[in-house]
Amino acid sequence: MENIKKEVVYAFIDSQNLNLGVRNDIRTKDGKHFRYKGWNLDFGKFYTYLKEELGVQKALVFIGFMAENQELYDSLTKIGYELIYKPVLEIANKESSDIKIKGNIDAEMVMHTMINYPKYDKAIIVSGDGDFYCLEEYLEKNGKLGKIVISNKWNYSSLLEKFSKYFVNVNNLKRKLNYSHKKVASPAPTKPMISGDGKGPKYFGM
């Protein structure tokens, strides 16, 4: 019997784009109605989906590092994700006392997709960011673009329309991937891993 080699699939996950894209409400221009109602993604269920439905062997999460979010990072690592950190900057607004947290991971994600290039047969890009257009174009040209996972149809760059046949819309998977808070008698109920309280860690609030 002929042995058929299984494709090696890696997922490269833009954590901020995915989490905020799923979680944030989108209203109509007049602000009176919801075009999209945000919900909380369960990253544990999402990992299972990547493994079982998309055949992912390794899932790399690109995320800004803030010491106060260590519990979150530990949770993601325990699930099975491999975390790639980007130091964040705290930028003060000169006209107010507000502090803006900035930690763009685009360069790291592109770099690690190419560093790992010889190791996988297909790459799954989890982001609707148009900054990854050239990466996805290169992967497609070389037969290595597996899927592009977007948070919802209202939240991705129009540049990516060229690759629409590769799209997986996370919002279509809401019933399967929605975080459901389970009541626990003792000890106290645990907090959801990703923004189940509607606020989330500071990094995701950029």
Secondary structure as UniProt FT lines:
FT   STRAND          9..14
FT   HELIX           15..23
FT   STRAND          26..27
FT   TURN            29..30
FT   STRAND          34..36
FT   HELIX           43..53
FT   STRAND          58..65
FT   HELIX           67..69
FT   HELIX           70..79
FT   STRAND          82..87
FT   STRAND          89..92
FT   TURN            94..95
FT   STRAND          99..102
FT   HELIX           106..115
FT   HELIX           117..119
FT   STRAND          122..126
FT   HELIX           130..132
FT   HELIX           133..141
FT   TURN            142..143
FT   STRAND          145..150
FT   TURN            153..154
FT   HELIX           158..166
FT   STRAND          167..169
FT   HELIX           170..173
FT   HELIX           174..177
FT   TURN            196..197
FT   HELIX           202..205
//
